[in-house]
Amino acid sequence: MNPLLIHGAVMTVVVVAAACSNGREGATLHHCPMHPTYTSDRPGDCPICGMDLVPVGGKGGEKGKGREKAGTGSGSGSGTGEAAGWTCPMEECDVHVAEPGKCPKCGMKLVPEAPKAAVPVPGQATVETTPEARRLAGVRTAVATRQRIERTVRTVGTVVADESRIRHVHTKIEGWVDKLHVDFTGQAVRKGMPIMTIYSQELLASQEEYLRAREAAKRFEGSSLPEVRKGGEDLVRAARRRLELFDVPKGFVERLDRTGRPQRGVPVLAPASGVVTAKQVFEGQQVDPGMELFTVTDLSRVWIEADLYENEAGRVRVGDEAVLTLAYDPGVRLAGRVRYVYPYLNPETRTLKVRFDFANPDGALKPAMYANVQLTLEAAEGVVVPDSAVMDTGVRQVAFVAGADGAFEPREVKVGIRAGGRVQVVEGLKDGERVATAANFLLDSESRLRSAIGTHP
């Protein structure tokens, strides 16, 4: 090619660029009368107080260039974040609200706060594409929407009896089982019903002692000495107290008062309502003090013990709501709460045991059964995108935001909750922006390449 032609073309480009530059530098600057530090190369309204901008009569110089430089950079693009809200033009009021209106302090009209600029991604540049290139690369996009997102965890737990609802039946005296009213394990009992009758020589002697004390007290009632009358009353009270300490039922003592005759067998009553889960005695068997006779378990409420991984258990709190379902019976759906989080970790499975409390009015939950438990760890409302739209480099999270001209701007974002293939973006995106959800790695490599060779726009 003719060297003269090449030289002429180069000179033409230089002249055109110089003319464009002079055109920008010759533009009149405008500023706000109330905030002179704010300037613009075109007329309009002041973003701080809303007043009209007026010309300053000067030429655009380094200030205009500085603003252009601040708005550009390697891969920063022109994207902006979502406006923070509304504020008062008077800085001393320091008012920041989410809705427009008037300042509650000075009464001035609130103005929009300046939106936060998108965070530039070091070492990356905007990627310009064509429809054909996007089709061949398999680029797909999705719109960021504002919605509610919940992170839930599902686990399988085991039904166990509520330890606070287990009662053991013992006797405080030596004797023999005269009759069993509960004669098999699994039998349901009610609180206060007789479960067995015991014969004890010590109980029989205590009954006779109580009856004799009553007779003596009646004889002492006619005495003229107050000490004698009081001694008779104290004797009756002590004998009655002895029977009560042996766990003799109140109704049995009242019948003893009415009949005046000692009874051979003394009933032992159930301490609580529930199911007999253990039985160690038979009729005619001799029993000793402290011997465990029955175990009564109240199954109207049960515990579910389940294992959660470390990253899940760290967000569980006592009182959190949970939902229980059964794999073999979809109709069962019970609501409960976290009762206790164990303070130690299983070193083999690296899991933490969590205890849930559920009502069991119909007895559908039996000890040792398996049950599915679903627990909501955290919930929030915000801008949500598909999980594949965010690339985690280990140092930062990056999303490629699609522009109207087919360009993809790499933007640093901060994420929150991840759940169900979606992720909450707490900073860096706003509602309605479109992000790439497929072929992100191709866009990422092209973005880094353009930044390295300096071909970004």
C-alpha positions in Angstrom: 0.0 0.0 0.0 1.2 3.5 -0.8 2.9 5.0 2.3 1.4 8.4 1.5 -2.1 7.0 1.7 -1.4 5.4 5.1 0.1 8.7 6.4 -3.0 10.6 5.2 -5.4 8.2 6.9 -3.5 8.5 10.2 -3.6 12.3 10.0 -7.3 12.3 9.4 -8.0 10.2 12.5 -5.8 12.5 14.6 -7.6 15.6 13.3 -11.1 14.2 13.9 -10.1 13.1 17.5 -8.7 16.6 18.2 -11.8 18.2 16.9 -14.0 16.0 19.2 -11.8 16.8 22.1 -11.9 20.5 21.5 -15.7 20.3 21.2 -16.0 18.7 24.7 -13.5 21.2 26.2 -15.4 24.1 24.7 -18.7 23.1 26.4 -20.1 25.5 29.0 -20.2 24.2 32.6 -23.3 24.5 34.7 -23.4 24.5 38.5 -25.9 24.7 41.3 -26.3 28.1 43.1 -26.8 26.3 46.5 -24.1 23.7 45.9 -21.4 25.4 43.8 -19.1 22.3 44.1 -21.5 20.3 41.8 -20.9 21.0 38.1 -22.2 19.5 34.9 -21.5 20.0 31.2 -25.2 20.3 30.4 -28.2 22.1 31.9 -30.6 20.3 34.3 -31.5 20.0 37.9 -29.2 19.7 40.9 -29.4 16.1 42.2 -28.9 17.3 45.8 -31.5 20.0 46.2 -33.4 20.0 42.9 -32.6 23.6 41.9 -32.0 24.5 38.2 -28.3 24.5 37.2 -26.9 27.8 35.8 -23.9 28.5 33.5 -20.6 29.4 35.2 -19.1 30.8 32.0 -16.0 28.7 32.2 -14.6 26.1 29.8 -14.6 22.4 30.5 -11.2 21.5 31.7 -9.7 19.0 34.0 -12.8 18.8 36.2 -14.8 17.3 33.3 -12.0 15.0 32.4 -11.8 13.9 36.0 -15.5 13.0 36.1 -15.0 11.0 32.9 -12.1 9.1 34.4 -14.0 8.4 37.6 -16.9 6.9 35.7 -14.7 4.6 33.6 -12.2 1.9 34.3 -11.2 -1.6 33.6 -14.6 -3.3 33.3 -16.5 -0.9 35.4 -19.0 0.0 32.7 -21.7 2.5 33.2 -24.0 0.4 35.4 -25.3 1.9 38.6 -26.8 0.3 41.7 -30.2 0.9 43.1 -30.9 4.3 44.7 -30.6 4.2 48.5 -33.8 6.2 49.1 -34.8 9.8 49.8 -32.9 12.5 51.7 -33.2 16.1 52.8 -31.3 18.7 50.8 -30.1 20.2 54.1 -27.2 18.1 55.1 -27.5 19.0 58.8 -30.9 17.3 58.9 -29.4 14.0 58.2 -32.7 12.4 57.1 -32.7 9.2 55.1 -36.1 7.5 54.3 -37.4 4.9 51.9 -40.4 6.9 50.6 -40.7 10.5 49.1 -42.3 13.3 51.1 -41.2 16.2 53.2 -38.3 16.4 55.7 -39.7 15.8 59.2 -37.1 18.3 60.6 -37.2 21.3 58.3 -40.2 20.7 56.1 -38.2 20.8 52.8 -39.1 18.4 49.9 -37.1 15.3 50.0 -34.9 14.5 47.0 -33.6 11.1 45.7 -30.3 10.0 47.1 -27.5 9.5 44.6 -27.4 5.8 43.5 -24.5 3.7 44.5 -22.1 3.1 41.6 -21.4 -0.4 40.5 -18.3 -1.9 42.0 -15.7 -2.4 39.2 -14.1 -5.8 38.8 -10.2 -5.5 38.7 -8.7 -7.2 35.7 -12.0 -7.6 33.7 -13.6 -5.6 30.9 -17.0 -5.3 29.3 -17.6 -7.9 26.6 -19.5 -6.8 23.4 -21.3 -9.6 21.6 -23.6 -10.1 18.6 -26.8 -12.2 18.5 -25.0 -14.9 16.5 -22.1 -15.0 18.9 -24.4 -15.4 21.8 -26.3 -18.2 20.1 -23.2 -20.1 19.2 -21.7 -19.7 22.7 -25.0 -20.8 24.4 -25.4 -17.6 26.4 -28.7 -17.4 28.3 -30.0 -14.7 30.5 -32.5 -14.1 33.3 -34.1 -11.1 34.9 -33.3 -10.2 38.4 -36.5 -9.9 40.4 -37.5 -8.8 43.9 -39.0 -11.7 45.8 -38.9 -13.6 49.0 -36.3 -16.4 49.4 -36.1 -18.9 52.2 -33.4 -21.3 53.0 -34.8 -24.6 54.4 -33.2 -27.8 55.5 -34.7 -31.3 55.5 -33.5 -34.0 57.7 -34.7 -37.4 59.1 -35.1 -37.7 62.8 -36.0 -40.4 65.3 -39.0 -40.3 67.6 -38.0 -40.6 71.3 -40.0 -40.2 74.5 -40.0 -36.8 76.2 -37.8 -37.5 79.2 -39.6 -34.9 81.3 -42.8 -37.1 80.9 -41.4 -40.4 82.1 -42.4 -41.6 85.6 -41.1 -44.6 87.6 -43.2 -46.4 90.2 -41.4 -47.5 93.3 -42.5 -48.6 96.8 -41.0 -47.2 100.0 -41.7 -50.3 102.1 -41.1 -54.0 101.9 -44.1 -56.2 101.0 -45.8 -58.5 98.5 -47.8 -57.8 95.4 -51.3 -58.8 96.4 -53.0 -57.9 93.1 -52.0 -56.4 89.7 -54.5 -54.1 88.0 -52.0 -53.4 85.2 -50.6 -56.8 84.1 -49.0 -56.2 80.7 -46.6 -53.7 79.1 -48.1 -51.2 76.8 -51.3 -50.8 78.8 -52.7 -47.3 79.0 -53.2 -45.8 82.4 -54.7 -42.7 83.9 -53.2 -40.6 86.6 -54.6 -41.7 90.0 -55.9 -45.1 89.0 -54.7 -48.1 91.0 -52.1 -50.2 89.2 -51.4 -52.7 92.0 -52.3 -53.6 95.6 -49.5 -54.3 98.1 -49.6 -56.2 101.4 -47.1 -55.0 103.9 -46.8 -55.8 107.6 -45.4 -52.4 108.2 -48.3 -50.7 106.5 -50.7 -52.8 108.5 -49.0 -51.9 111.8 -49.1 -48.2 110.8 -52.8 -48.4 110.2 -53.4 -49.9 113.7 -51.2 -47.3 115.2 -53.2 -44.5 113.6 -56.5 -46.0 114.8 -55.2 -46.3 118.4 -54.0 -42.7 118.3 -57.5 -41.6 117.3 -59.0 -43.5 120.2 -56.6 -42.0 122.7 -57.2 -38.5 121.3 -61.0 -39.0 121.9 -60.3 -40.0 125.5 -58.1 -37.0 126.0 -60.7 -34.5 124.7 -62.5 -34.6 128.2 -59.3 -33.7 130.1 -59.1 -30.4 131.9 -55.5 -30.0 131.0 -54.7 -28.3 127.7 -51.4 -30.1 127.4 -53.1 -33.5 127.5 -55.6 -32.6 124.8 -52.9 -31.2 122.6 -50.8 -34.3 123.1 -53.6 -36.5 121.9 -54.0 -34.3 118.7 -50.3 -34.4 118.0 -50.3 -38.2 118.3 -53.1 -38.5 115.7 -51.3 -36.0 113.4 -48.0 -37.9 113.6 -49.6 -41.3 112.9 -51.5 -39.9 109.9 -48.3 -38.2 108.6 -46.5 -41.6 108.8 -49.1 -43.2 106.4 -48.9 -40.3 104.0 -45.1 -40.6 103.8 -45.5 -44.3 102.9 -47.5 -43.0 99.8 -50.8 -44.3 101.2 -53.6 -42.7 99.1 -55.6 -40.0 100.7 -58.9 -41.8 99.9 -57.6 -44.9 101.7 -56.9 -42.9 104.9 -60.4 -41.4 104.7 -62.0 -44.8 104.4 -59.9 -45.9 107.3 -61.4 -43.0 109.3 -64.9 -44.1 108.3 -64.6 -47.8 109.0 -62.1 -47.9 111.8 -60.7 -51.2 110.6 -57.2 -51.7 109.0 -57.1 -53.1 105.4 -54.9 -55.9 104.3 -54.0 -54.5 100.9 -53.0 -50.9 100.2 -53.4 -49.6 96.6 -50.5 -48.1 94.6 -51.7 -45.4 92.2 -50.4 -44.3 88.8 -48.3 -41.1 89.2 -49.2 -39.9 85.6 -51.3 -40.7 82.6 -49.6 -42.5 79.8 -48.5 -45.9 78.6 -46.8 -48.6 80.7 -43.4 -48.9 78.9 -41.8 -51.2 81.5 -43.1 -53.7 84.0 -40.9 -55.7 86.4 -43.4 -57.3 88.9 -45.9 -60.1 89.0 -48.7 -61.1 91.4 -47.3 -62.7 94.6 -43.8 -61.3 94.1 -42.0 -59.8 97.0 -40.9 -56.2 96.5 -38.3 -54.1 98.4 -37.9 -50.4 98.9 -36.5 -48.6 95.9 -37.3 -51.5 93.5 -38.6 -50.2 90.1 -42.1 -51.7 89.6 -43.4 -49.8 86.5 -42.4 -47.2 84.1 -45.2 -44.9 82.8 -44.5 -42.7 79.8 -46.7 -39.9 78.6 -46.6 -39.9 74.8 -49.0 -37.0 74.2 -45.8 -35.0 73.4 -42.7 -36.5 72.0 -39.2 -35.5 70.9 -37.6 -35.8 67.5 -33.8 -36.1 67.5 -32.2 -35.3 64.2 -28.6 -34.6 62.9 -27.7 -31.4 61.1 -24.4 -30.5 59.4 -22.2 -27.8 60.9 -23.1 -25.1 58.4 -26.8 -25.8 59.0 -26.8 -26.2 62.8 -25.0 -22.9 63.3 -28.2 -21.0 62.2 -30.7 -23.0 64.3 -32.0 -21.4 67.4 -34.2 -22.7 70.2 -37.8 -21.9 69.5 -37.5 -22.0 65.7 -40.6 -23.5 64.0 -40.4 -26.9 62.2 -42.8 -29.1 60.3 -42.9 -32.9 60.6 -44.1 -35.3 57.9 -44.2 -39.1 57.6 -43.0 -40.8 54.5 -45.6 -43.6 54.7 -48.5 -41.3 55.7 -48.6 -38.0 53.7 -51.7 -37.0 55.7 -49.7 -36.5 58.8 -48.3 -32.9 59.1 -47.4 -31.6 62.5 -46.0 -28.3 63.7 -43.3 -28.1 66.4 -40.3 -26.2 67.6 -36.7 -26.6 68.3 -36.4 -27.6 71.9 -32.6 -28.0 72.4 -29.4 -27.8 70.4 -26.8 -30.2 71.8 -23.5 -28.4 72.7 -21.2 -31.0 71.2 -20.4 -32.3 67.7 -20.3 -35.9 66.6 -16.6 -36.3 65.5 -17.4 -39.2 63.2 -20.3 -37.8 61.2 -19.4 -34.1 61.7 -23.0 -33.4 62.6 -24.8 -31.7 65.5 -27.8 -33.2 67.2 -30.9 -31.1 67.4 -34.0 -31.9 69.5 -37.5 -30.9 68.3 -40.7 -30.9 70.4 -44.0 -32.1 68.7 -47.5 -32.6 70.0 -48.7 -36.2 69.5 -52.4 -36.1 70.4 -53.5 -39.1 68.3 -50.5 -41.2 69.2 -49.3 -41.4 65.6 -45.7 -40.9 66.6 -44.3 -44.0 68.3 -40.8 -44.1 69.9 -38.0 -45.3 67.5 -40.0 -44.3 64.4 -38.4 -42.2 61.6 -39.9 -38.8 60.7 -39.0 -36.1 58.2 -38.4 -32.7 59.6 -38.3 -29.5 57.6 -36.8 -26.4 59.2 -36.5 -22.8 57.8 -33.1 -21.5 58.7 -33.4 -18.0 57.3 -35.7 -15.9 55.1 -35.4 -12.5 53.5 -36.9 -10.4 50.7 -34.6 -8.9 48.0 -33.2 -9.1 44.5 -33.0 -12.8 43.5 -31.3 -14.4 40.5 -30.6 -18.0 39.5 -27.6 -19.4 41.3 -25.7 -20.0 38.1 -25.7 -16.3 37.4 -23.1 -15.6 40.1 -19.5 -16.8 39.7 -17.5 -17.2 42.9 -13.8 -16.7 42.4 -12.9 -17.3 46.0 -12.1 -13.6 46.5 -15.3 -12.0 45.1 -18.6 -12.9 43.4 -19.1 -11.7 39.9 -22.2 -11.4 37.7 -22.3 -10.4 34.0 -25.1 -7.8 33.5 -26.5 -7.6 30.0 -26.9 -4.2 28.4 -29.3 -3.1 25.7 -26.6 -3.1 23.0 -25.6 -6.7 23.6 -22.7 -5.9 25.9 -22.1 -7.9 29.1 -20.6 -5.9 32.0 -18.7 -7.8 34.7 -20.0 -6.5 38.1 -19.0 -7.4 41.6 -21.9 -8.4 43.7 -22.5 -9.5 47.3 -24.8 -12.4 47.9 -27.0 -13.5 50.8 -29.2 -16.5 51.1 -28.9 -19.4 48.7 -31.8 -21.8 48.3 -33.5 -23.9 45.7 -31.2 -23.0 42.9 -31.6 -19.2 43.6 -29.4 -16.7 45.3 -30.2 -13.3 46.9 -28.0 -10.4 45.7 -27.8 -7.9 48.5 -25.5 -5.5 46.6 -24.5 -4.9 43.0 -27.8 -5.6 41.2 -31.2 -4.0 41.0 -34.6 -5.2 40.2 -35.2 -5.6 36.4 -31.6 -6.0 35.3 -30.8 -9.0 33.1 -27.8 -11.3 33.9 -26.1 -14.1 32.1 -27.0 -17.5 33.5 -25.1 -19.8 31.0 -21.7 -19.6 29.3 -20.5 -17.4 32.1 -17.0 -18.9 31.9 -16.7 -18.0 28.3 -17.7 -14.4 29.1 -15.3 -14.4 32.0 -12.4 -15.5 29.9 -13.2 -13.0 27.1 -13.5 -10.3 29.7 -10.1 -11.0 31.2 -8.5 -11.3 27.8 -9.9 -7.9 26.7 -8.7 -6.3 29.9 -5.3 -7.8 29.5 -4.8 -6.6 25.9 -6.5 -3.2 26.5 -9.3 -3.6 23.9 -12.2 -2.9 26.2 -14.5 0.0 25.1 
